[in-house]
Amino acid sequence: MAITNKISSLYTLNKTKKVLKKVSRLYRQKQKTLNPANQEWIQSLLSTLQTAILQKNPEIAERTAKQLEEASFHLMPKSTWDKLRDFVGAIGFALLVAIAIRQMWFEFYSIPTGSMRPTLKEGDYLVVSKTDYGINTPLRSGHFYFDPSLVKRGSIVVFSGENMDMPDDSTMHFYIIPGKKQYIKRLIGKPGDTLYFYGGQIYGIDARGSRLDELREPSYFKNIEHIPFIRFEGKVEASNRNEQGLFSTATFYQMNEPVAKLNLSAIGSIFSEMIPPQNGAPLRHYSDLWGFKNYAMSRLLTQAQANEIHPGSTAGLEPGILYLEINHHPSLQNARLIRDEMGRMRPGLGTSVSLLPLTAEHLEEVLKHMTTARFEVKEGRVYRYGSGYHGEEMRPELPGVPDGTYEIQDGVASEVLWGGVTKTLPETHPLLARNAEQIQTLYNLGFEWSNYFKPNVYSPLPSRYAYFSNGDLYLMGGPILKKGDPFLTLFLKREYEKQSVSTSIKPYFPFDDAGPPVTVDGKIDLEFIKKFGLTIPEGMYLVMGDNHAMSADSRQFGFVPEANLRGGASFLFWPSGSRWGKLPQMAVPFLTLPNLIVWSLAIAISILSYFYIQRKYFKPFKF
């Protein structure tokens, strides 16, 4: 018969046990459809097989198992409905188990973008613990239990985008259940914290006024730059469009909160106002916002580009191979009418612009600290990894660089191989060519990798930031010009001269080192931070990506509600290498109430399941 041709000639006792379980389940479902004689025959075979298995008689067990399989094939065939029911039941049970585990216990997580570089890179695989802070409610924000004291500043957290101002945040769990995407960032501020940015670091106090040294002292914070904005203007809402197509009102949002407003009058003048925060009085200047004045947006220009964008600007400057354009002190007082990247004609912030000539030695320092996004080279042209091809005319050129996937971190260039494994390239590789044109390309386009950011009068500024720390001028996290450098000394002299001839109507603020927010005796200046710092609202958390230049984080979508915190990243298991293992962050204790509850439930369910299976399938059946 057909069925016997499919049966192996040798059945082990384990295989006959499976036959016993399978046919006994099928018999319970189909028993009523059999006549009494067939019922008695099936029961007899089941009883004989069970006795043979218990007595460990393989010959009788094998012969009886084959007879049972043949009988079930002819007498108890599965209908389409039976197969569908079994399939749906199995899938449903698997889904319930998977949802419970992934939403409430742990989950494997893949990193899609470079927003957490260099800590986490594109394609990394992590283990995320969902019990670090509480016990989550499945498939939606909220918790059955939550302990705020378990949330540590500096932890790498996973949170959902539910009820947050995020574009394209919808997803499908297991391809069938609607939900919200999850995101991974580093947690910086807790409810009631007040934070101030200086020198790439964060100075802060908690709700009780105690200083937050954990924001600067751990190694993982010292090795990461923190920038208080993505763009000077942040998110802009333009309204009140007139017949000429002009928007007369522009409202500026930082941390997704309104901070300032510009209004265009009927006669063409622009008047401004700072919007007071929820917990205090408005600041006088836009650049006073939690340390904006300490940071600049920058790019490298040739002398011809500098004179085209800022006519006559290099006259009287020291000769340089390239010129560092420093845009700083965003201002309401110097507001002007602009056409933004969305094509809207509206009032825009003014900025102060300074030029700093760079020598070959300075450019060597720039290359030494060069950091870029991961990118792909094809036939000498570049596009950012994961962004897809966006037209040859918008793709920058890197002459002489072989096709492949690359990244540069702190001056070290690597080729990215299969699975995200990287291979360090020699300093002589064409990617690290020490010519001004290539250094300019890497600096100006190295994050966006689009000719849209190629310097001209109308192009936007790239995600490159400059700041002072202890008198040194930093780019890309490294001191490019040290305190006392003759070029830096002359630069500061010119800055103060510009300030001295400016007016109160159109003031000029020099880009210099304002110093950290500490008193003369080295203590945190509490009053200064309270006045100029960013205060985190109750029930909210501030999160930021380690890669400030490529991270859509709280600076864009605002504070994260407590209910959205889902867990913490705990372990990097791919790729192997120096980053493999526990992640650089504040240690999370294991013996916490959420962990004890979930692990105890998991162990209890496992034990009960074991005994249930033993009882159901390995104890003698009654037929």
Secondary structure, DSSP 8 states (H G I E B T S, - for coil): -HHHHTS-S---HHHHHHHHHHHHHHHHHHGGGS-HHHHHHHHHHHHHHHHHHHTT-HHHHHHHHHHHHHHHHHHS---HHHHHHHHHHHHHHHHHHHHHHHHHTEEEEE--SSTTTTTS-TT-EEEEES-SSEEE-TTSS-EEEE-GGG--TT-EEEEE-TTS--TT-EEEETTTEEEE-EEEEEEEE-TT-EEEEETTEEEEE-TTS-B-GGGTSSHHHHTS---S-SSTTBEEEEEEE-TTSBEEEEEEEETTEEEEEEEE-TTS-EEEEE---TTS---SSGGGGGGGGGEEEEEEE-HHHHHHHSTTTTTTS---SEEEEEEEEEEEEEEEEEE-TTS-EEEEEEEEEEEEEE-HHHHHHHHHT-----EEEETTEEEETTT----GGGS-B-TT--SEEEEEETTEEEEE-GGG-EEE--TTSGGG--SHHHHHHHHHHTTT--GGGSSSSS----S-EEEEETTEEEETTEEEE-TT-HHHHHHHHHHHHHHHH--SSS----------SB-TTS-B-HHHHHHHSEE--TTEEEEE-SSGGG--SHHHH--EEGGGEEEEEEEEEES-STT-EE-SS----S-SHHHHHHHHHHHHHHHHHHHHHIIIIIS----
